[in-house]
Amino acid sequence: MARETERAAHAVLTGICGPAIETPGWLRRPGRNECHSQWPLVQDIYRALTGRELPDTMPSRERRTVDGVFRGPDGRLFIFELDEKQHFNEFRATTLSLYPGTMPLAFSRDLWIKQCALKRKLEGGGFAKPRPPLFPGPNGRHRQRAYRDALTDLLPPAYDFAPTLRLADFEIRDWIFEPGAVDCLTALLAERFG
């Protein structure tokens, strides 16, 4: 159901904002150069998640894409991410707690932290497997996901992107498949991007 929710949200956003574009190069494998002034914070986040030091250049295995990149109401590009239940856990709470209070966000950090606190048991299997070289130990994929989510939140302002639009599946699943989804998401965009 999660993939269907993501696809539905992507389709509605495409109808509102126009077609999505590719994940920007600076977010595919961001290292020291791509992180600009956020590099010290990115290092702190990685250290908090792993207890290790982050290399200046990302290993080639650390390539990633986002759920979508769209042009917002103000004409600036923004990244869209749908967060399913596996995005809410102690590791994500750690990253969110390290964000500066002035960080522009297009989601409620308090709500995300609250949802993280509700998680009693981490998903196992592929959701938790080691992801070397950066996340080699237990719960490696959970730590990697939290780290990548943080990069997707922290880096866009340095590239004149609007804040990343994070939608939680629990926020939209009751209406994203309904005929009024365009109106609901249009209102949500106006609220989040003000």
Backbone as CSV, one residue per row, in Angstrom:
resi,resn,N_x,N_y,N_z,CA_x,CA_y,CA_z,C_x,C_y,C_z
1,MET,0.813,-1.207,0.000,0.000,0.000,0.000,0.857,1.271,0.000
2,ALA,2.046,1.197,0.607,2.898,2.383,0.690,3.298,2.885,-0.701
3,ARG,3.679,1.972,-1.588,4.067,2.394,-2.930,2.887,3.008,-3.674
4,GLU,1.696,2.458,-3.455,0.507,3.022,-4.100,0.254,4.440,-3.590
5,THR,0.438,4.660,-2.293,0.251,5.994,-1.715,1.268,6.958,-2.297
6,GLU,2.517,6.523,-2.406,3.556,7.368,-2.988,3.227,7.704,-4.437
7,ARG,2.833,6.694,-5.211,2.495,6.932,-6.621,1.297,7.876,-6.754
8,ALA,0.299,7.705,-5.890,-0.871,8.579,-5.950,-0.494,10.019,-5.622
9,ALA,0.311,10.208,-4.574,0.743,11.565,-4.208,1.577,12.176,-5.323
10,HIS,2.443,11.386,-5.922,3.277,11.858,-7.034,2.390,12.291,-8.205
11,ALA,1.373,11.499,-8.510,0.473,11.828,-9.618,-0.298,13.120,-9.344
12,VAL,-0.776,13.278,-8.115,-1.514,14.505,-7.773,-0.579,15.708,-7.833
13,LEU,0.644,15.571,-7.311,1.612,16.669,-7.389,1.934,17.016,-8.839
14,THR,2.043,16.008,-9.696,2.301,16.249,-11.117,1.158,17.060,-11.725
15,GLY,-0.067,16.734,-11.344,-1.215,17.485,-11.840,-1.226,18.933,-11.368
16,ILE,-0.734,19.173,-10.170,-0.718,20.525,-9.602,0.493,21.318,-10.080
17,CYS,1.663,20.689,-10.067,2.939,21.396,-10.267,3.592,21.165,-11.622
18,GLY,3.092,20.210,-12.392,3.753,19.843,-13.637,4.651,18.651,-13.405
19,PRO,5.288,18.153,-14.474,6.078,16.928,-14.359,7.281,17.087,-13.428
20,ALA,7.628,15.978,-12.797,8.793,15.954,-11.921,10.069,15.952,-12.746
21,ILE,11.133,16.429,-12.132,12.445,16.361,-12.763,13.322,15.403,-11.945
22,GLU,14.515,15.125,-12.435,15.421,14.173,-11.795,15.957,14.687,-10.469
23,THR,16.392,13.747,-9.649,17.093,14.090,-8.416,18.321,14.918,-8.783
24,PRO,18.510,16.076,-8.123,19.677,16.899,-8.464,20.986,16.180,-8.142
25,GLY,22.003,16.449,-8.932,23.301,15.814,-8.757,23.898,16.028,-7.380
26,TRP,23.676,17.197,-6.795,24.253,17.495,-5.480,23.634,16.664,-4.355
27,LEU,22.530,15.972,-4.628,21.898,15.147,-3.601,22.117,13.655,-3.840
28,ARG,22.646,13.297,-4.976,22.831,11.869,-5.267,23.913,11.231,-4.408
29,ARG,25.030,11.931,-4.223,26.142,11.428,-3.402,26.803,12.612,-2.701
30,PRO,26.084,13.304,-1.819,26.637,14.531,-1.251,27.770,14.292,-0.254
31,GLY,28.896,14.900,-0.542,30.041,14.898,0.354,30.315,16.312,0.829
32,ARG,31.537,16.549,1.269,31.905,17.859,1.815,31.567,18.995,0.847
33,ASN,31.950,18.873,-0.423,31.735,19.963,-1.383,30.258,20.260,-1.598
34,GLU,29.436,19.230,-1.686,28.004,19.419,-1.943,27.255,19.936,-0.717
35,CYS,27.772,19.659,0.464,27.088,20.052,1.704,27.354,21.502,2.105
36,HIS,28.350,22.137,1.507,28.669,23.538,1.779,28.737,23.807,3.284
37,SER,28.028,24.819,3.736,28.090,25.228,5.150,27.420,24.224,6.088
38,GLN,26.659,23.294,5.550,26.000,22.287,6.394,26.930,21.123,6.740
39,TRP,28.134,21.099,6.187,29.039,19.973,6.394,29.279,19.659,7.878
40,PRO,29.567,20.628,8.742,29.761,20.280,10.156,28.522,19.617,10.775
41,LEU,27.342,20.093,10.434,26.115,19.486,10.954,25.926,18.077,10.388
42,VAL,26.187,17.909,9.103,26.074,16.586,8.480,27.037,15.612,9.163
43,GLN,28.252,16.057,9.461,29.212,15.215,10.180,28.684,14.842,11.569
44,ASP,28.115,15.835,12.276,27.560,15.571,13.610,26.439,14.540,13.550
45,ILE,25.588,14.646,12.542,24.479,13.710,12.389,25.011,12.302,12.122
46,TYR,25.963,12.197,11.228,26.545,10.883,10.924,27.199,10.289,12.175
47,ARG,27.935,11.102,12.897,28.604,10.645,14.118,27.578,10.181,15.154
48,ALA,26.468,10.914,15.284,25.416,10.537,16.244,24.762,9.214,15.857
49,LEU,24.653,8.961,14.562,24.023,7.724,14.095,24.950,6.512,14.139
50,THR,26.256,6.753,13.983,27.178,5.621,13.812,28.344,5.581,14.783
51,GLY,28.677,6.720,15.385,29.875,6.791,16.214,31.150,6.821,15.393
52,ARG,31.028,7.058,14.096,32.170,7.035,13.178,32.343,8.401,12.521
53,GLU,33.471,8.559,11.833,33.756,9.786,11.101,33.313,9.638,9.647
54,LEU,32.721,10.676,9.122,32.205,10.681,7.754,33.318,11.047,6.770
55,PRO,33.503,10.272,5.701,34.520,10.645,4.704,34.086,11.892,3.923
56,ASP,35.065,12.611,3.392,34.779,13.833,2.628,34.028,13.559,1.329
57,THR,34.244,12.394,0.752,33.602,12.009,-0.499,32.762,10.764,-0.244
58,MET,31.544,10.765,-0.748,30.676,9.613,-0.541,31.110,8.445,-1.417
59,PRO,31.119,7.254,-0.848,31.422,6.066,-1.653,30.389,5.906,-2.768
60,SER,30.785,5.287,-3.856,29.887,5.151,-5.005,28.618,4.377,-4.668
61,ARG,28.663,3.495,-3.681,27.466,2.734,-3.285,26.426,3.606,-2.596
62,GLU,26.775,4.804,-2.205,25.848,5.682,-1.488,25.006,6.553,-2.417
63,ARG,24.817,6.146,-3.625,23.987,6.875,-4.590,22.518,6.734,-4.217
64,ARG,21.760,7.820,-4.404,20.336,7.756,-4.072,19.507,8.682,-4.937
65,THR,18.198,8.450,-4.949,17.247,9.323,-5.620,16.148,9.682,-4.629
66,VAL,15.371,10.692,-4.965,14.249,11.111,-4.123,12.942,10.752,-4.822
67,ASP,11.838,10.892,-4.089,10.533,10.527,-4.639,10.085,11.462,-5.755
68,GLY,10.553,12.695,-5.746,10.200,13.626,-6.812,10.777,15.007,-6.566
69,VAL,10.960,15.755,-7.638,11.368,17.159,-7.565,10.379,17.922,-8.433
70,PHE,9.733,18.926,-7.833,8.681,19.674,-8.514,8.933,21.173,-8.400
71,ARG,8.249,21.927,-9.252,8.282,23.387,-9.157,7.096,23.821,-8.303
72,GLY,7.390,24.594,-7.260,6.372,24.998,-6.303,5.591,26.227,-6.723
73,PRO,4.652,26.637,-5.876,3.801,27.795,-6.169,4.588,29.089,-6.388
74,ASP,5.762,29.207,-5.726,6.565,30.425,-5.877,7.578,30.322,-7.020
75,GLY,7.536,29.225,-7.768,8.447,29.038,-8.897,9.736,28.319,-8.548
76,ARG,10.039,28.192,-7.260,11.257,27.479,-6.867,11.008,25.977,-6.874
77,LEU,12.069,25.226,-7.105,11.975,23.769,-7.050,11.909,23.306,-5.603
78,PHE,11.227,22.188,-5.394,11.220,21.561,-4.072,11.268,20.050,-4.251
79,ILE,11.809,19.388,-3.258,11.886,17.930,-3.237,10.667,17.410,-2.500
80,PHE,10.081,16.354,-3.043,8.952,15.676,-2.404,9.417,14.322,-1.903
81,GLU,9.081,14.015,-0.656,9.355,12.705,-0.076,8.121,12.225,0.674
82,LEU,7.734,10.988,0.426,6.653,10.362,1.196,7.308,9.487,2.254
83,ASP,6.978,9.750,3.506,7.551,8.993,4.618,6.557,7.956,5.118
84,GLU,6.927,6.683,4.910,6.131,5.573,5.409,6.609,5.237,6.820
85,LYS,5.998,4.224,7.435,6.268,3.913,8.840,7.737,3.659,9.125
86,GLN,8.495,3.110,8.177,9.901,2.815,8.437,10.766,4.068,8.573
87,HIS,10.224,5.237,8.215,10.961,6.499,8.363,10.865,7.061,9.782
88,PHE,10.008,6.486,10.593,9.791,7.015,11.941,10.379,6.051,12.963
89,ASN,11.500,6.458,13.570,12.162,5.620,14.561,13.172,6.453,15.337
90,GLU,13.876,5.808,16.244,14.830,6.503,17.109,15.950,7.183,16.321
91,PHE,16.341,6.605,15.196,17.433,7.185,14.410,16.982,8.482,13.738
92,ARG,15.770,8.479,13.228,15.246,9.705,12.623,15.024,10.770,13.687
93,ALA,14.567,10.381,14.868,14.410,11.342,15.960,15.753,11.983,16.298
94,THR,16.815,11.193,16.260,18.157,11.720,16.523,18.518,12.802,15.512
95,THR,18.293,12.528,14.232,18.662,13.517,13.215,17.826,14.785,13.366
96,LEU,16.542,14.623,13.564,15.654,15.786,13.690,16.016,16.652,14.891
97,SER,16.442,16.019,15.970,16.783,16.774,17.179,18.044,17.616,16.997
98,LEU,18.849,17.302,15.999,20.084,18.055,15.760,19.894,19.234,14.803
99,TYR,18.727,19.343,14.166,18.490,20.459,13.250,18.469,21.774,14.033
100,PRO,19.039,22.825,13.464,18.911,24.129,14.122,17.451,24.585,14.104
101,GLY,17.055,25.326,15.108,15.673,25.804,15.201,15.261,26.700,14.048
102,THR,16.233,27.279,13.357,15.938,28.181,12.238,15.848,27.457,10.897
103,MET,16.003,26.139,10.914,15.985,25.366,9.667,14.612,25.438,9.019
104,PRO,14.521,25.926,7.765,13.214,25.969,7.100,12.762,24.552,6.728
105,LEU,11.556,24.191,7.139,11.010,22.859,6.879,9.595,22.982,6.331
106,ALA,9.212,22.075,5.446,7.836,22.033,4.925,7.130,20.809,5.494
107,PHE,7.347,20.561,6.772,6.668,19.530,7.551,6.867,19.896,9.019
108,SER,6.113,19.291,9.880,6.205,19.588,11.307,7.264,18.713,11.973
109,ARG,8.376,19.308,12.338,9.424,18.540,13.016,8.883,17.927,14.304
110,ASP,8.059,18.673,15.044,7.503,18.142,16.294,6.630,16.913,16.046
111,LEU,5.804,16.957,15.007,4.963,15.799,14.679,5.819,14.603,14.284
112,TRP,6.867,14.833,13.501,7.735,13.737,13.070,8.439,13.115,14.290
113,ILE,8.920,13.956,15.201,9.576,13.440,16.409,8.576,12.659,17.261
114,LYS,7.360,13.172,17.361,6.326,12.471,18.133,6.029,11.099,17.521
115,GLN,5.933,11.034,16.197,5.701,9.747,15.535,6.881,8.792,15.741
116,CYS,8.082,9.337,15.751,9.270,8.505,16.003,9.209,7.893,17.402
117,ALA,8.737,8.675,18.374,8.664,8.199,19.760,7.625,7.094,19.932
118,LEU,6.652,7.023,19.032,5.615,5.994,19.123,6.110,4.620,18.677
119,LYS,7.215,4.588,17.960,7.739,3.320,17.427,8.266,2.469,18.580
120,ARG,7.683,1.296,18.743,8.093,0.382,19.814,9.079,-0.669,19.324
121,LYS,8.987,-1.026,18.044,9.864,-2.061,17.509,10.238,-1.702,16.077
122,LEU,11.526,-1.750,15.789,11.994,-1.462,14.439,11.622,-2.585,13.490
123,GLU,11.357,-2.232,12.240,11.118,-3.222,11.208,12.408,-4.025,11.016
124,GLY,12.271,-5.306,10.768,13.438,-6.165,10.580,13.680,-6.448,9.119
125,GLY,14.340,-7.561,8.847,14.605,-7.986,7.479,15.402,-6.961,6.707
126,GLY,14.984,-6.714,5.471,15.672,-5.766,4.609,15.659,-4.340,5.123
127,PHE,14.682,-4.016,5.964,14.608,-2.668,6.523,15.748,-2.392,7.505
128,ALA,16.366,-3.447,8.041,17.372,-3.278,9.090,18.765,-3.761,8.702
129,LYS,18.924,-4.340,7.529,20.195,-4.984,7.191,21.344,-3.971,7.132
130,PRO,22.568,-4.437,7.357,23.739,-3.567,7.244,23.838,-2.969,5.835
131,ARG,24.316,-1.729,5.758,24.492,-1.039,4.482,25.906,-0.470,4.389
132,PRO,26.907,-1.365,4.291,28.280,-0.880,4.195,28.488,-0.105,2.894
133,PRO,29.438,0.796,2.827,30.470,0.994,3.830,30.125,2.002,4.927
134,LEU,29.155,2.864,4.720,28.883,3.901,5.721,28.062,3.411,6.912
135,PHE,27.220,2.411,6.697,26.318,1.940,7.755,26.425,0.416,7.881
136,PRO,27.581,-0.071,8.335,27.861,-1.502,8.280,27.219,-2.352,9.374
137,GLY,26.789,-1.790,10.457,26.346,-2.601,11.588,24.864,-2.904,11.601
138,PRO,24.397,-3.399,12.748,22.967,-3.687,12.909,22.129,-2.427,12.658
139,ASN,20.968,-2.621,12.103,20.063,-1.514,11.766,20.696,-0.522,10.792
140,GLY,21.604,-1.020,9.971,22.288,-0.151,9.020,21.343,0.579,8.085
141,ARG,20.350,-0.116,7.565,19.419,0.534,6.641,18.574,1.578,7.352
142,HIS,18.181,1.356,8.607,17.440,2.371,9.364,18.288,3.630,9.556
143,ARG,19.556,3.435,9.888,20.461,4.568,10.088,20.709,5.299,8.764
144,GLN,20.899,4.544,7.691,21.112,5.136,6.371,19.902,5.976,5.954
145,ARG,18.708,5.439,6.162,17.490,6.162,5.787,17.393,7.474,6.568
146,ALA,17.652,7.434,7.873,17.588,8.645,8.695,18.613,9.678,8.226
147,TYR,19.802,9.209,7.894,20.858,10.095,7.406,20.465,10.725,6.071
148,ARG,19.981,9.911,5.155,19.577,10.429,3.847,18.400,11.392,3.966
149,ASP,17.457,11.091,4.846,16.349,12.023,5.058,16.871,13.365,5.563
150,ALA,17.848,13.323,6.457,18.424,14.570,6.976,19.095,15.366,5.852
151,LEU,19.867,14.693,4.999,20.498,15.396,3.883,19.455,16.058,2.990
152,THR,18.357,15.359,2.768,17.295,15.876,1.901,16.599,17.077,2.523
153,ASP,16.621,17.177,3.840,16.061,18.347,4.521,17.054,19.502,4.594
154,LEU,18.327,19.196,4.839,19.318,20.228,5.140,19.927,20.904,3.920
155,LEU,20.091,20.195,2.819,20.841,20.743,1.691,20.057,21.650,0.738
156,PRO,18.768,21.444,0.493,18.079,22.255,-0.518,18.219,23.773,-0.381
157,PRO,18.144,24.365,0.821,18.279,25.827,0.878,19.591,26.354,0.292
158,ALA,20.672,25.566,0.391,21.959,25.999,-0.165,21.924,26.054,-1.689
159,TYR,20.925,25.429,-2.293,20.800,25.388,-3.751,19.572,26.154,-4.231
160,ASP,19.092,27.053,-3.407,17.925,27.889,-3.706,16.669,27.073,-3.994
161,PHE,16.566,25.907,-3.393,15.346,25.113,-3.435,14.465,25.540,-2.263
162,ALA,13.176,25.407,-2.428,12.259,25.566,-1.300,12.496,24.388,-0.337
163,PRO,12.002,24.482,0.893,12.176,23.350,1.817,11.571,22.063,1.258
164,THR,12.134,20.945,1.662,11.644,19.642,1.228,10.243,19.403,1.762
165,LEU,9.341,19.021,0.870,7.977,18.681,1.265,7.945,17.228,1.697
166,ARG,7.783,17.000,2.982,7.630,15.644,3.512,6.155,15.436,3.823
167,LEU,5.629,14.367,3.260,4.275,13.948,3.586,4.379,12.584,4.242
168,ALA,3.709,12.419,5.359,3.672,11.112,6.007,2.481,10.356,5.457
169,ASP,2.646,9.067,5.255,1.526,8.297,4.710,0.296,8.417,5.596
170,PHE,0.477,8.535,6.926,-0.686,8.661,7.811,-1.403,9.991,7.639
171,GLU,-0.750,10.998,7.074,-1.377,12.298,6.837,-2.297,12.290,5.623
172,ILE,-1.950,11.485,4.619,-2.647,11.611,3.337,-3.412,10.371,2.902
173,ARG,-3.196,9.232,3.526,-3.774,7.987,2.993,-5.301,7.975,2.998
174,ASP,-5.935,8.784,3.876,-7.398,8.805,3.919,-8.025,9.581,2.766
175,TRP,-7.234,10.442,2.086,-7.831,11.238,1.018,-7.067,11.235,-0.299
176,ILE,-5.865,10.707,-0.349,-5.055,10.819,-1.565,-5.652,10.054,-2.749
177,PHE,-6.485,9.040,-2.494,-7.106,8.266,-3.579,-8.511,8.777,-3.918
178,GLU,-8.959,9.809,-3.226,-10.318,10.333,-3.397,-10.364,11.431,-4.460
179,PRO,-11.572,11.711,-4.991,-11.700,12.747,-6.021,-11.238,14.137,-5.566
180,GLY,-11.320,14.432,-4.279,-10.914,15.754,-3.776,-9.431,15.864,-3.457
181,ALA,-8.623,14.889,-3.878,-7.196,14.882,-3.520,-6.452,16.120,-4.021
182,VAL,-6.801,16.598,-5.211,-6.121,17.783,-5.750,-6.364,18.979,-4.841
183,ASP,-7.609,19.172,-4.427,-7.920,20.297,-3.540,-7.209,20.150,-2.194
184,CYS,-7.212,18.938,-1.648,-6.555,18.700,-0.357,-5.058,18.968,-0.442
185,LEU,-4.427,18.480,-1.492,-2.977,18.659,-1.606,-2.628,20.099,-1.964
186,THR,-3.460,20.756,-2.733,-3.242,22.176,-3.036,-3.282,22.993,-1.755
187,ALA,-4.253,22.702,-0.886,-4.352,23.401,0.391,-3.147,23.102,1.273
188,LEU,-2.710,21.851,1.264,-1.559,21.467,2.066,-0.292,22.192,1.565
189,LEU,-0.128,22.281,0.253,1.005,23.013,-0.301,0.991,24.482,0.134
190,ALA,-0.179,25.097,0.079,-0.297,26.497,0.492,0.059,26.648,1.967
191,GLU,-0.380,25.695,2.769,-0.071,25.732,4.216,1.419,25.549,4.461
192,ARG,2.017,24.581,3.798,3.430,24.259,4.059,4.395,25.279,3.465
193,PHE,4.021,25.863,2.311,4.924,26.812,1.665,4.510,28.258,1.895
194,GLY,3.357,28.455,2.539,2.873,29.774,2.956,3.017,30.844,1.941
